[in-house]
Amino acid sequence: MKPDLARIRENKQAFRRELAERPIAEKLRMLDVLRERALAIRRGSQSGTAREAVVQEAPPPSDNH
């Protein structure tokens, strides 16, 4: 079976348009879901390098000396 590249391209462009039209708050929620999924995949990985690559956010350093 040969893929219909024109149809695939059209579907991809339509999907991108739909994403672009969504409100920013919804896009940010989607980003949070994707970030959580990526972290879960990394945590589940058995390789040590994947675990080391997990980025952890830290609060900014305080100026209290």
Backbone as numpy.savetxt, mean C-alpha at the origin, in Angstrom:
# Nx Ny Nz CAx CAy CAz Cx Cy Cz
-4.98 -19.46 -24.86 -5.82 -18.27 -24.86 -4.94 -17.02 -24.86
-5.21 -16.15 -25.78 -4.42 -14.93 -25.91 -5.13 -13.79 -25.18
-4.40 -13.06 -24.30 -5.05 -11.96 -23.57 -5.43 -10.81 -24.51
-6.55 -10.19 -24.21 -7.01 -9.05 -24.98 -6.39 -7.80 -24.33
-5.22 -7.41 -24.82 -4.47 -6.33 -24.20 -5.21 -5.00 -24.22
-5.97 -4.74 -25.27 -6.73 -3.49 -25.35 -7.78 -3.44 -24.23
-8.47 -4.56 -24.00 -9.48 -4.61 -22.94 -8.84 -4.49 -21.56
-7.70 -5.15 -21.39 -6.98 -5.05 -20.12 -6.57 -3.60 -19.85
-6.05 -2.93 -20.86 -5.62 -1.54 -20.72 -6.79 -0.64 -20.38
-7.93 -0.84 -21.06 -9.12 -0.03 -20.79 -9.61 -0.23 -19.35
-9.63 -1.49 -18.90 -10.06 -1.76 -17.53 -9.13 -1.13 -16.51
-7.84 -1.17 -16.80 -6.86 -0.58 -15.90 -7.04 0.95 -15.83
-7.25 1.57 -16.97 -7.46 3.02 -17.00 -8.75 3.40 -16.27
-9.80 2.62 -16.44 -11.07 2.88 -15.75 -10.89 2.76 -14.25
-10.16 1.75 -13.81 -9.91 1.56 -12.39 -9.12 2.74 -11.82
-8.12 3.19 -12.55 -7.32 4.35 -12.10 -8.17 5.61 -12.02
-9.08 5.80 -12.99 -9.97 6.96 -12.94 -10.85 6.89 -11.70
-11.40 5.69 -11.43 -12.26 5.53 -10.25 -11.49 5.85 -8.97
-10.26 5.38 -8.88 -9.45 5.68 -7.70 -9.18 7.18 -7.58
-8.90 7.82 -8.70 -8.59 9.25 -8.68 -9.80 10.08 -8.24
-11.00 9.58 -8.52 -12.21 10.33 -8.18 -12.62 10.17 -6.71
-12.04 9.23 -6.01 -12.43 9.00 -4.62 -11.92 10.13 -3.72
-12.63 10.40 -2.63 -12.19 11.45 -1.70 -10.87 11.08 -1.04
-10.12 12.09 -0.66 -8.80 11.87 -0.07 -8.89 11.04 1.21
-9.93 11.22 2.02 -10.08 10.46 3.26 -10.19 8.96 2.95
-10.92 8.63 1.90 -11.05 7.22 1.52 -9.72 6.67 1.02
-8.98 7.47 0.27 -7.67 7.04 -0.21 -6.72 6.79 0.96
-6.79 7.64 1.97 -5.94 7.45 3.15 -6.32 6.18 3.91
-7.62 5.89 4.01 -8.06 4.64 4.66 -7.55 3.44 3.87
-7.61 3.52 2.55 -7.10 2.43 1.72 -5.60 2.24 1.94
-4.88 3.34 2.06 -3.44 3.27 2.30 -3.16 2.60 3.64
-3.94 2.91 4.67 -3.77 2.27 5.98 -3.98 0.77 5.88
-5.00 0.36 5.14 -5.28 -1.07 4.97 -4.12 -1.76 4.26
-3.61 -1.13 3.21 -2.48 -1.71 2.48 -1.23 -1.79 3.35
-1.00 -0.76 4.16 0.16 -0.75 5.05 0.06 -1.89 6.08
-1.13 -2.06 6.66 -1.33 -3.14 7.63 -1.13 -4.51 6.97
-1.62 -4.65 5.75 -1.45 -5.92 5.04 0.02 -6.20 4.77
0.75 -5.18 4.35 2.18 -5.35 4.09 2.93 -5.73 5.36
2.58 -5.08 6.47 3.24 -5.41 7.73 2.92 -6.84 8.16
1.68 -7.27 7.97 1.30 -8.64 8.33 2.07 -9.65 7.49
2.24 -9.35 6.21 3.00 -10.24 5.34 4.44 -10.31 5.80
5.02 -9.17 6.12 6.41 -9.15 6.57 6.57 -9.90 7.89
5.62 -9.72 8.82 5.70 -10.42 10.10 5.60 -11.92 9.90
4.81 -12.35 8.94 4.62 -13.76 8.70 5.76 -14.40 7.93
6.61 -13.59 7.40 7.73 -14.11 6.63 8.75 -14.78 7.55
9.34 -15.83 7.08 10.32 -16.55 7.88 11.73 -16.00 7.69
11.94 -15.13 6.73 13.29 -14.62 6.49 13.61 -13.49 7.45
14.80 -13.48 7.97 15.24 -12.45 8.89 15.34 -11.09 8.23
15.69 -11.06 6.94 15.83 -9.77 6.26 14.50 -9.06 6.13
13.42 -9.81 5.96 12.11 -9.18 5.84 11.72 -8.53 7.16
12.04 -9.18 8.26 11.70 -8.62 9.56 12.51 -7.37 9.86
13.75 -7.35 9.42 14.59 -6.17 9.64 14.12 -4.98 8.81
13.46 -5.25 7.69 13.04 -4.19 6.78 11.78 -3.47 7.23
11.11 -3.96 8.28 9.88 -3.33 8.75 10.20 -1.96 9.31
9.52 -0.95 8.82 9.73 0.42 9.26 8.80 0.71 10.43
9.36 1.25 11.50 8.55 1.62 12.64 8.61 3.13 12.78
7.42 3.73 12.94 7.36 5.16 13.10 7.66 5.51 14.54
8.41 6.57 14.73 8.74 7.04 16.07 8.35 8.50 16.19
8.00 8.93 17.39 7.65 10.35 17.55 8.89 11.21 17.32
8.69 12.46 16.93 9.85 13.34 16.72 10.58 13.56 18.04
11.89 13.76 17.99 12.65 13.98 19.22 12.19 15.27 19.90
12.12 15.21 21.21 11.69 16.39 21.94 12.89 17.29 22.21
12.61 18.57 22.42 13.67 19.53 22.70 13.92 19.71 24.19
13.33 18.85 25.00 13.53 18.92 26.45 14.88 18.35 26.80
15.82 19.20 27.18 17.18 18.75 27.48 17.34 18.55 28.95
